[in-house]
C-alpha cells in the first residue's frame, strides 16, 4: 500500500459509502476525465456529466433520510468532490455547488421549506449559492441587494456576479439585506429563489481562464417577487447562516483543489518516470527528487488535514472557522504550486494543450480566489490569536 493509499483510507467510511466512492471513481475515470478536454476547449456546459452524476443519485447523499435522501457522511461527500474534480474540475464545482446551496436549507430551513424544496435537488436539480456582487466579494457584508417585504411576498432588487451554475440552476440561495433593518451586516438575510422567477434575468456566461465548462454568470433581480415562505430563518439571520455555510463550503473547495493537485502530481510522476534526458529518466535526477519530496509531503499533509476537518464536522463541531480557513488556504496554494511544477516537470510539453497539466494550471488559480481570497484567510487565521 502506498503513502496516498493509506491517506485515502483515513476517513472511516461505511461499506455503503465505500461502494459509492468506487462508483464515483469509475464514473470519473471512464466518462468524466475523457470528456474534460472537450468541455474545456468548447466551454459547453457538461449536461451529460450532470446526467451521469444524477444517475448515481449523488444529490441524495447530503439530504436527510426523512426527506428521501441517503444522508451519508461529510467525509464521503468530500471524497466524491475530490474524485470528480480530479477528473474534471468544471464538473466538480458544478456538483459541489449543489451542496453549498442545499446544506443551509437542511440545517436552518423550516419543515414546510424542506418538504417543498428538497425534492428539487433529489430529482437531480442544480443549486446556486448567490453571494458575490461587483463591489462585495471577499467582504460579503458590503452587499447591496435589497429584500423589501410586501405582504406575503419579498421584492428583490439588486445584482450578483460570478455565480456558479448561475443560468442553469433550479434553486438559488440568495443573500441580501432586509430593507427595514438598514444597511449593516445585521440586515443580511437569506431566501430561496426558484427557477423561472419573474424579475430574475441573467448576464452572459463569463469566458474564463479555467473551469471553462462551469456556467459562471451575473444575475439581475428587478422587482423580483419571491414568496415570503422562501425566507430562510428570520430577517437578519443571514450573517449567521452565511458563516455556517462557509464553514462547510470551504472544506469542499479544499477537496476540489486537492483533486486538481492529486491529478497534477500523478501526471507529473508518470511523465518523469518515462521521459529521458542525458540518458537518464528525469525522475533519477536529484534536483527533481527534491521537488517530488516537497510536493508529496505537502500533499500528504493537506489531505490528512482534509480528513481531520471532515471528522470534526461529522461529529458535530461547529466552531471550526480557523480550521476550515487553514485547509482552504493551504489546499488551494498547493493546487497552484503543484500544477505549476507539473507543467515545469513536463518541460515544453507542459505548455501544450495536448497534455492535461496545462488545463490543471488554469483550473487551479481560481481556488486561491473564491470562497474568500487566501489573503483574507491569512488575516482571519492570524487575527484569531489576538488575546481577547
C-alpha positions in Angstrom: 0.0 0.0 0.0 1.4 3.4 -1.0 1.5 6.6 1.1 -1.5 8.1 -0.6 -3.5 4.8 -0.4 -3.1 4.9 3.4 -4.2 8.5 3.5 -7.3 7.7 1.3 -8.2 5.1 4.0 -8.2 7.7 6.8 -11.9 8.7 6.7 -13.9 5.9 8.4 -16.4 5.3 5.6 -19.1 2.8 5.9 -19.3 -0.1 3.4 -22.2 1.7 1.6 -20.0 4.8 1.4 -17.0 2.9 0.1 -19.1 1.3 -2.6 -20.5 4.7 -3.6 -16.9 6.2 -3.8 -15.9 3.3 -6.0 -18.8 4.1 -8.3 -17.8 7.7 -8.5 -14.2 6.8 -9.2 -15.3 4.5 -12.1 -17.6 7.3 -13.5 -14.7 9.8 -13.2 -12.2 7.5 -14.9 -14.5 6.1 -17.6 -16.6 9.2 -18.6 -15.7 12.5 -16.9 -12.0 12.5 -17.5 -12.2 11.6 -21.2 -14.7 14.4 -21.8 -12.8 17.1 -19.8 -10.6 18.4 -22.6 -13.6 18.8 -25.0 -15.5 20.8 -22.5 -12.5 22.9 -21.6 -11.9 23.7 -25.3 -15.6 24.5 -26.1 -16.8 26.0 -22.9 -20.0 24.0 -23.3 -22.0 23.2 -20.1 -21.4 19.4 -19.4 -25.0 18.2 -19.3 -24.1 14.6 -19.9 -21.7 14.7 -16.9 -24.6 16.1 -14.8 -26.9 13.3 -16.1 -24.3 10.6 -15.2 -23.9 12.1 -11.7 -27.7 12.2 -11.3 -27.9 8.5 -12.4 -25.8 7.7 -9.3 -28.2 9.7 -7.2 -25.3 11.7 -5.7 -27.5 14.7 -4.6 -29.2 12.4 -2.2 -26.0 11.9 -0.2 -26.4 15.2 1.7 -30.2 15.1 2.1 -31.6 13.5 5.4 -33.4 10.2 5.1 -36.6 11.7 6.4 -36.9 13.7 3.2 -35.9 10.8 0.9 -32.2 11.2 0.9 -29.3 8.9 1.9 -27.6 11.2 4.4 -24.1 9.9 4.1 -21.1 11.4 5.9 -19.5 14.7 5.1 -16.2 12.8 4.7 -17.9 10.7 2.0 -19.1 13.9 0.3 -15.6 15.4 0.3 -14.2 12.2 -1.1 -16.6 12.4 -4.0 -15.9 16.1 -4.6 -12.2 15.2 -4.8 -12.7 12.3 -7.2 -14.9 14.3 -9.6 -12.7 17.3 -9.5 -9.6 15.2 -10.2 -11.3 14.1 -13.4 -12.9 17.3 -14.4 -12.6 20.4 -12.3 -15.6 22.1 -14.0 -17.9 19.2 -13.2 -16.5 19.1 -9.7 -17.5 22.7 -8.9 -20.9 22.3 -10.6 -21.8 19.4 -8.4 -20.2 20.7 -5.2 -22.3 23.9 -5.5 -25.4 21.8 -5.1 -24.2 21.0 -1.6 -23.3 24.6 -0.9 -26.8 25.8 -1.8 -28.7 22.9 -0.2 -27.0 22.4 3.2 -28.2 25.7 4.8 -31.8 24.6 3.9 -31.2 21.3 5.7 -29.7 22.9 8.7 -31.8 26.0 9.1 -34.9 25.6 7.0 -38.4 25.0 8.3 -40.3 21.8 7.9 -42.5 23.1 5.1 -39.5 24.5 3.2 -37.6 21.2 3.4 -40.6 19.2 2.3 -41.3 21.6 -0.6 -37.7 22.4 -1.8 -35.5 19.4 -1.1 -37.2 17.2 -3.8 -35.9 19.7 -6.4 -32.4 18.6 -5.5 -33.3 14.9 -5.0 -34.7 14.8 -8.5 -31.3 15.9 -9.9 -31.7 19.7 -9.7 -28.8 22.2 -9.7 -28.2 24.7 -7.0 -26.5 28.1 -6.8 -25.1 30.0 -3.9 -25.7 33.6 -4.7 -23.5 36.0 -2.6 -20.9 37.9 -4.6 -21.6 41.4 -6.0 -19.4 43.6 -8.2 -18.4 45.6 -5.2 -18.7 42.9 -2.5 -16.5 39.9 -3.0 -14.4 38.6 -0.1 -16.2 41.2 2.1 -19.7 39.8 1.5 -21.1 42.2 4.2 -20.8 45.0 1.7 -23.6 43.6 -0.4 -26.3 46.0 -1.6 -29.1 43.6 -2.9 -32.3 44.6 -1.1 -35.1 42.5 0.2 -38.3 44.5 0.7 -41.2 42.8 2.5 -44.6 43.2 0.7 -47.3 41.2 2.4 -46.8 37.5 1.7 -44.0 38.4 -0.8 -40.5 39.7 -0.7 -39.4 42.1 -3.5 -35.8 41.6 -4.5 -33.7 44.2 -6.3 -30.0 44.1 -7.0 -27.3 42.4 -8.9 -24.9 39.5 -8.3 -21.8 38.4 -10.2 -19.6 35.4 -10.7 -22.3 33.0 -9.7 -21.5 29.3 -10.4 -24.5 27.5 -12.0 -26.0 31.0 -12.4 -28.1 30.5 -15.5 -28.7 26.7 -15.2 -29.7 26.4 -11.5 -33.1 25.2 -10.3 -32.7 26.6 -6.8 -30.9 29.8 -5.8 -29.9 30.5 -2.2 -29.7 34.3 -2.3 -28.2 36.6 0.3 -29.2 40.3 0.5 -30.2 43.0 3.1 -33.6 43.4 4.7 -34.8 46.9 3.8 -36.3 47.5 7.3 -33.0 46.7 9.1 -30.7 49.2 7.5 -27.5 48.7 5.5 -25.3 47.0 8.1 -24.4 43.4 8.4 -27.3 42.9 10.9 -29.6 43.3 7.9 -28.2 40.4 5.9 -30.9 37.8 5.2 -31.3 34.7 3.0 -34.0 33.3 0.9 -34.5 30.8 -1.8 -35.4 31.8 -5.4 -36.8 29.2 -7.6 -36.1 28.7 -11.3 -38.2 30.9 -13.6 -39.0 33.6 -11.0 -40.3 36.7 -12.7 -37.8 39.5 -12.4 -34.8 37.3 -12.5 -32.5 37.7 -15.5 -29.0 36.6 -16.5 -26.0 38.2 -17.9 -23.7 36.5 -20.4 -21.7 33.5 -19.3 -18.1 34.6 -18.4 -15.3 33.4 -20.7 -12.9 32.2 -18.1 -9.3 31.2 -17.8 -10.2 27.9 -16.2 -13.2 25.9 -15.2 -14.4 26.8 -18.6 -17.3 24.3 -18.7 -19.0 25.6 -15.5 -21.6 28.2 -16.1 -20.5 31.5 -14.3 -22.9 34.3 -14.9 -24.2 37.6 -13.5 -27.8 37.6 -12.0 -30.1 40.7 -12.0 -33.1 40.9 -9.8 -35.6 43.6 -10.9 -38.7 43.8 -8.7 -38.4 40.0 -8.4 -41.3 38.8 -6.2 -40.4 35.8 -4.0 -42.9 34.1 -1.6 -42.1 35.1 2.0 -42.3 31.4 2.7 -38.9 31.1 1.0 -37.2 33.2 3.6 -34.6 31.1 5.4 -34.8 31.8 9.1 -35.8 35.3 10.1 -34.9 38.7 8.7 -31.4 39.5 9.8 -30.3 35.9 10.3 -28.3 35.9 7.1 -24.8 36.5 8.5 -25.1 33.6 10.9 -26.3 31.4 8.1 -23.6 32.6 5.8 -20.8 31.9 8.2 -22.1 28.5 9.0 -22.4 27.8 5.3 -18.8 28.9 4.6 -17.5 26.5 7.3 -19.0 23.7 5.2 -18.2 25.0 1.7 -14.6 25.9 2.4 -13.5 22.3 3.1 -15.4 21.4 0.0 -13.4 24.0 -2.0 -10.3 22.4 -0.5 -11.3 18.9 -1.6 -11.9 20.3 -5.1 -8.4 21.9 -5.1 -6.8 18.7 -3.8 -8.4 16.8 -6.7 -6.6 19.1 -9.1 -3.4 18.8 -7.0 -3.6 15.0 -6.9 -4.2 14.8 -10.7 -1.2 17.1 -11.4 1.1 15.1 -9.1 0.1 11.8 -10.6 0.5 13.1 -14.2 3.9 14.6 -13.4 5.2 11.5 -11.7 4.1 9.3 -14.6 5.7 11.6 -17.1 9.1 11.9 -15.4 9.3 8.1 -15.0 9.1 7.7 -18.7 10.8 10.8 -20.2 14.6 10.7 -20.5 17.3 13.3 -20.7 21.0 12.8 -21.0 20.4 9.0 -20.9 18.6 9.1 -17.6 14.9 9.2 -16.6 14.1 12.6 -15.4 13.0 11.2 -12.0 16.5 9.9 -11.4 17.9 13.5 -11.2 18.5 14.6 -7.6 17.0 18.0 -8.1 13.8 16.5 -9.4 13.6 14.2 -6.5 13.9 17.1 -4.1 10.9 18.7 -5.9 8.9 15.5 -5.5 9.8 15.3 -1.8 8.4 18.8 -1.2 5.3 18.3 -3.3 4.4 14.9 -1.9 5.0 15.9 1.7 2.7 18.9 1.4 0.1 16.9 -0.5 0.1 14.3 2.2 -0.2 16.9 5.0 -3.1 18.8 3.2 -5.0 15.6 2.5 -4.6 14.4 6.1 -5.9 17.8 7.4 -8.8 17.5 5.0 -9.9 14.3 6.7 -9.3 15.8 10.1 -11.7 18.7 9.4 -14.2 16.3 7.9 -14.1 14.3 11.1 -14.7 17.5 13.1 -17.8 18.2 11.1 -19.1 14.7 11.1 -19.0 14.6 14.9 -21.0 17.9 15.1 -18.3 20.5 15.8 -19.4 24.0 14.6 -16.6 26.3 15.8 -14.2 25.3 13.0 -13.7 28.6 11.1 -10.0 28.7 11.7 -9.5 25.0 10.7 -11.6 25.5 7.6 -9.7 28.6 6.6 -6.3 26.8 7.1 -7.5 23.9 4.9 -8.9 26.1 2.1 -5.8 28.3 2.1 -3.2 25.5 2.1 -5.0 23.2 -0.3 -5.6 25.9 -2.9 -2.0 27.3 -2.6 -0.8 23.7 -3.1 -3.0 23.2 -6.1 -1.5 26.2 -7.8 2.1 25.2 -6.9 1.5 21.6 -7.8 0.1 22.4 -11.2 2.8 25.0 -11.9 5.5 22.4 -11.0 3.8 19.7 -13.0 4.0 21.9 -16.1 7.7 22.5 -15.3 8.3 18.8 -15.0 6.7 18.2 -18.4 9.1 20.8 -19.9 7.8 22.3 -23.2 5.1 19.7 -23.5 3.5 21.0 -20.3 2.8 24.2 -22.2 0.9 22.3 -24.9 -2.9 21.7 -24.6 -2.4 18.0 -25.6 -1.1 17.5 -22.0 -3.6 17.8 -19.2 -1.3 19.7 -16.8 -1.8 22.8 -19.0 -5.5 22.7 -18.1 -4.9 21.9 -14.5 -2.7 25.0 -14.1 -5.6 27.2 -15.4 -8.1 25.4 -13.3 -6.0 25.7 -10.1 -5.8 29.5 -10.0 -9.4 30.3 -9.0 -9.2 28.1 -5.9 -7.0 30.7 -4.4 -9.7 33.4 -5.0 -13.2 32.0 -4.5 -14.7 31.3 -1.1 -12.6 34.2 0.2 -9.2 35.1 -1.2 -6.2 33.5 0.6 -5.1 36.9 1.8 -8.4 37.2 3.6 -8.0 33.7 5.1 -4.5 34.5 6.3 -5.8 37.6 8.0 -8.6 35.7 9.6 -6.3 32.9 10.9 -3.7 35.4 12.2 -6.3 37.6 13.9 -7.7 34.5 15.8 -4.6 34.6 18.0 -5.2 38.1 19.4 -5.9 37.8 23.1 -9.5 38.8 24.0 
